[in-house]
Amino acid sequence: MTEVAGCKILGSINDYNTLIALLRKRQADLGVAMETVDSVAGLPLRYTAKLLAPVPVRQLGRVSFGPLLKCLGMTLIAVEDLSALKKIEARLTKRLRRPSDAGSPMLAQKRTKRRGFSAFRRSHEFAKLMRARQILQQSPSERSAIAHKAALARWNRHKQ
């Protein structure tokens, strides 16, 4: 392994499995018990063992990722991989808008209108409206059959 700015490079990570393998190797190199890592990182008991198991029971998430890295004395650094970029460069297309357009007031208004409608769809008023619409679309015999089935279900529940 080489050093960069006084820090030892521990390995290369290209996917989730290599990240977990590198964390497992680092924990073994330090010779620290997994329960000690749990207590120092503030994780639940035996959580590190579940994360770093050969067949993981839990996945490393946004809550446990930072504390686990700090406890193992690690920092991840993103490095440009020019060989990988050259392989896929022909399939990449340029964006049509500038990144600064993403925060324009006009787009923000469209988003708030959408959120307002979705919030309405989760409300009781929307549910009542849809139920009334459903009732209007059913014939009286269909409504009667549904009510009869519901009554039978209620009475069967009380018999048991």
N, C-alpha and C positions, 0 to 999 in steps of 0.2 A: 504494500500500500504506500502511496505517496502522501505528501503533505501539501496543503494549500493554506497560506497565511497562518502557519503554526498549528493547523488542525489536520488530523489524520483522516484521509478518505477511507471510509469503511466499505464502500461498495457502490454499485450502480443499480438503480431501481427503474424498471420500465413498466411494471404492472403491480397490482395489489399483492399477488403471491410472493414476488421478490421482496416487497416491502416487509411482509410478515416474516419471511425467512431471514432477512437482515436484522429485524428487531429481535428475533429468537436467538440469532447468533451473537448479537451484542449483549443480550442478557446473559448468555452462557459465558462469553468472554469476561464479563465483569465478575462472574461468579456470585451473583446476588440471587437470593431466593425470590421466587415470583410473589410470594406473600409480602415480602419486604417491599417490592416494587409497588404492590397494591397500596400498602399503608403510606409510603412516602408520596406516591402520586395522588392519593386521595380517592382511589378507586375502591369499589366493593371487594370484599374478601374473595380471593381466588378468581378474580376477573381477568387478570393478566394470563393466567393459565388457560382460560377459555379463549382468549384472543390469540395466544401464541401456540395453541395446540396443533399437532400435525394435521388434524381435521378440525378446524376452528368451530367452536360452538357459538361464538359471538363474533361480530365484525367490528373492526376499529371504526369508531364514529367521531363526530365532531366534538363530543364531550371528552372522550378518553384519549384522543389523538395527541393533543398538546401535552397534557400531563405525563403521558407515557414517554414521549420523546424527551421531555425535560428530565425525567427521572433516569433515563438511560444515557443522559448526557449527549444527546444527538440533536442536530439541526439539519433539515433538508434544504438543499440548494438546487434551484432549477438551472440547468445548463442547456444551451442550444445544441442540438444534435444535427449537424449539417448533413451527414450521410443519410439520415432518415428523412430529412426535409427534401433532399434532392430526389429521393425515390417517389415521393407523393406530390411534388411541386406541380406537375402537369395537371393534376386533378383538382387543385385548389383554384377557386374563382375569387376575383376581387369583389369587395362589397360595393353596393351601389350608393349608399349614403355614408356620410362621415360619422364617426363615433359621437361627435357633439350633437348630431341630430336626434339622438336617442332621448335627450332630455328636453326636447322642445315643448312649449306650452300646449300646442295643438294636440300632440300625441298624448300628453298627460290628461287632457280633457277627455279624449276618447277612452282612456283607461278608466277614469273615474266613472264615466257613464256605464261602462261595462260592469264595474264592481258594484255599482248601485243596483243594476238589474239582477246580478247574481245574488246580492244580499236580499233582494225582494223575493227571489225564488226560494230562499231558505226560510222565509217568514211564514207565520201562521196564516196570514191573509192570502198568500199565494196558494197554500194547501187548501183553504176553504174555497177559493175560487175554482181550483182544479176539481175538487170534489163536486161542486155544484155543476160544473160542466159535464162531469162524468155521469151524474144523475140524469141530466137532461138528455144525454145520448142513449140512455137505457130505456127499454120499454117497461111498463108497469109489471109485466110478468117476470122479467129479468130481475127487477128490484125485489120482487116478492120471493123469488127463488134464493137470492143472496141472503135476504133477511131470514128465511126459513133455515138455511144452512148455518147461519150464525147462531140462531136460537138453539138448534140441536147441539152445536159445539159448546154453548154455555151450559146447557142442561147436562151434557155428558161430563163436563168438568165438575159440576156439583154432586153428581152421583158418586164419583170416585172419592 
